[in-house]
């Protein structure tokens, strides 16, 4: 939308994962405002589909919700990840113990676009082969193989609440993707 002008930003807080800024803007009506802005390196996520056509989801604890949730494997894009695909492949192996012959890019998503630039690239993984899981020391992850219809019901029942996971599952449903 025309008329917005960024005047500058001030770093308020920096952690290993995010940087928080005060974003100074000039509105179309001439008023100056300060918005919160969280900068994030972004990441990648991957929905694996096994040889039986089941979705491979993980279940892990998320401190933001203080509970375990079902998700697709995902992670922070590291400096060595020149592409989202490299990040997705690494997370797939680390969190599920699978490698994929084929990865297909399906979407990019901004989870909280109102105050964060965090972008997640989402992929589908097929033709899986088992390999060694390489969980991070703080990760305690269960792997679940779930039929598409059950995953759709889990979304409807608010069991699956993660945005990137919902996007990936609904993509598979809309495009009638099988193994």
Secondary structure, DSSP 8 states (H G I E B T S, - for coil): -TT-EEEEEEEEEE-SSEEEEEEEEE-TTS-EEEEEEEEE--EEEEEEE-TTS-EEEEEEEETTTTEEEEE-EEEE--TT-SSHHHHHHHHHHHHHSEEEEEEEEEEEEETTTTTB--EEEEEEEEEEEE------TT---EEEEE-HHHHHHHHHTTS---HHHHHHHHHHHHTT---
